[in-house]
Amino acid sequence: MKLTTHHSPLTTDLSVNIAGIKMKNPVMCGSGTFAFGEEYAEFFDLKEMGAIVTKTITLKPRKGNPPPRIKETYSGMLNCIGLQNPGTEAFIRDKMPVLRKPGIPIIVSIGGETEQEYTDITRELKGVRGVSGIELNISCPNLHPHLSPLPSRERKEKERLRMFAQDEKAAAGVVRRVRRITRLPLIVKLSPNVTDIKIIARAVERAGADAVSLINTPLGMAINLEKRTPCLSNTTGGLSGPAIKPIALRMVREVYNTVRIPIIGMGGIMDARDALEFMVCGAKAVAVGTANFVNPRAIPEIIDGIRKYMVENRIKKIGLLVGSLKAK
Ligand SMILES: Cc1cc2nc3c(=O)[nH]c(=O)nc-3n(C[C@H](O)[C@H](O)[C@H](O)COP(=O)(O)O)c2cc1C
């Protein structure tokens, strides 16, 4: 008889539930960095992802801003894509059938210039098979050509030009209206371009958000010194990549200490360690953005790395890590 000492392999459970969206692992893509998934399917099996978040769609098609709209910067990039997308009708007709194929949760990111636009898109999405949740992008820095100064004369114009995520009442207002017309899980994407993100997080939680995702891109600029012009067509753009990770971690922690709803953390996640840092700070799930452009296999590699870390550290459930930061 052969004597063997048998150690049962440690089971690792990576699954998370974000407001009813059941994900087999906590890793999704950041909106706008993965298009509608098609291009990445040749690099890995999209089934491996926790969820897919679409490029933000608007009610009508948008061409976005003219080029140049991407500029590499130290440890990151600036973009002013301007929400280029095919519009809601074409999205449902042409993109949803492709998105449904991997059988993973699909979170549709929606954006608009008015509250009405958000509710119109939400209504159109009603009953569309395979939509697992809605992410309200109230924080796109490139939607409006001139964020400030606001023309003070016409109130209507003012409404239109505002970034919802920069104003507590505006943020809560749009969430409340969308909340009234859908039962789908509502994730609200917050902007770092604010004085105090806690105030906005609390306001959207009260208005009925099921989760928050953060951060969208902080606004930045790059200059062509020879020409003395901005490098981007829109003058300013959103900064992403490792350059913003410390800001994002700080904001995730602040929001974690403020709200009860789950947080999806993002901003400069390049590898598994980055993702784990966000989870320790309080993110229940994470999104990978700019890293997809650098390494199209970033997402599956991050998932593997998280699993390896859990095995090495004998962590059975990923949830045990969430918010486990030892800090005063
Ligand atoms: C080229 C590009 C396009 C983006 N488009 C969107 C978008 O359509 N909607 C949105 O909510 N966020 C958009 N984002 C923001 C990302 O989803 C993410 O919040 C941000 O880039 C921070 O994560 P990262 O540093 O991992 O890229 C975009 C980012 C980039 C770089």
The ligand as an SDF file (V2000), in Angstrom:
LIG
                    3D

 31 33  0  0  0  0  0  0  0  0999 V2000
   -9.7990   55.9240  -25.4660 C   0  0  0  0  0  0  0  0  0  0  0  0
  -10.6980   55.9400  -24.2670 C   0  0  0  0  0  0  0  0  0  0  0  0
  -12.0710   56.0100  -24.4490 C   0  0  0  0  0  0  0  0  0  0  0  0
  -12.9400   56.0240  -23.3540 C   0  0  0  0  0  0  0  0  0  0  0  0
  -14.2780   56.0720  -23.5470 N   0  0  0  0  0  0  0  0  0  0  0  0
  -15.1290   56.0000  -22.4860 C   0  0  0  0  0  0  0  0  0  0  0  0
  -16.5340   55.9350  -22.6740 C   0  0  0  0  0  0  0  0  0  0  0  0
  -17.0290   55.9080  -23.7940 O   0  0  0  0  0  0  0  0  0  0  0  0
  -17.3150   55.9060  -21.5690 N   0  0  0  0  0  0  0  0  0  0  0  0
  -16.8040   55.9000  -20.2830 C   0  0  0  0  0  0  0  0  0  0  0  0
  -17.5700   55.8520  -19.3250 O   0  0  0  0  0  0  0  0  0  0  0  0
  -15.4710   55.9390  -20.0900 N   0  0  0  0  0  0  0  0  0  0  0  0
  -14.6210   55.9830  -21.1450 C   0  0  0  0  0  0  0  0  0  0  0  0
  -13.2700   55.9820  -20.9430 N   0  0  0  0  0  0  0  0  0  0  0  0
  -12.7510   55.9450  -19.5460 C   0  0  0  0  0  0  0  0  0  0  0  0
  -12.3880   54.5280  -19.1020 C   0  0  0  0  0  0  0  0  0  0  0  0
  -13.4960   53.6560  -19.1090 O   0  0  0  0  0  0  0  0  0  0  0  0
  -11.7660   54.5460  -17.6780 C   0  0  0  0  0  0  0  0  0  0  0  0
  -12.7050   55.0660  -16.7770 O   0  0  0  0  0  0  0  0  0  0  0  0
  -10.5040   55.4060  -17.5960 C   0  0  0  0  0  0  0  0  0  0  0  0
   -9.7680   55.3310  -18.7930 O   0  0  0  0  0  0  0  0  0  0  0  0
   -9.5950   55.0100  -16.4240 C   0  0  0  0  0  0  0  0  0  0  0  0
   -9.1460   53.6720  -16.5350 O   0  0  0  0  0  0  0  0  0  0  0  0
   -7.7430   53.2570  -17.2160 P   0  0  0  0  0  0  0  0  0  0  0  0
   -6.6850   54.1310  -16.6300 O   0  0  0  0  0  0  0  0  0  0  0  0
   -7.5850   51.8090  -16.8960 O   0  0  0  0  0  0  0  0  0  0  0  0
   -7.8810   53.4950  -18.6890 O   0  0  0  0  0  0  0  0  0  0  0  0
  -12.3870   55.9750  -22.0260 C   0  0  0  0  0  0  0  0  0  0  0  0
  -11.0190   55.8980  -21.8570 C   0  0  0  0  0  0  0  0  0  0  0  0
  -10.1510   55.8730  -22.9410 C   0  0  0  0  0  0  0  0  0  0  0  0
   -8.6710   55.7780  -22.7080 C   0  0  0  0  0  0  0  0  0  0  0  0
  1  2  1  0
  2  3  1  0
  2 30  2  0
  3  4  2  0
  4  5  1  0
  4 28  1  0
  5  6  2  0
  6  7  1  0
  6 13  1  0
  7  8  2  0
  7  9  1  0
  9 10  1  0
 10 11  2  0
 10 12  1  0
 12 13  2  0
 13 14  1  0
 14 15  1  0
 14 28  1  0
 15 16  1  0
 16 17  1  0
 16 18  1  0
 18 19  1  0
 18 20  1  0
 20 21  1  0
 20 22  1  0
 22 23  1  0
 23 24  1  0
 24 25  2  0
 24 26  1  0
 24 27  1  0
 28 29  2  0
 29 30  1  0
 30 31  1  0
M  END
$$$$
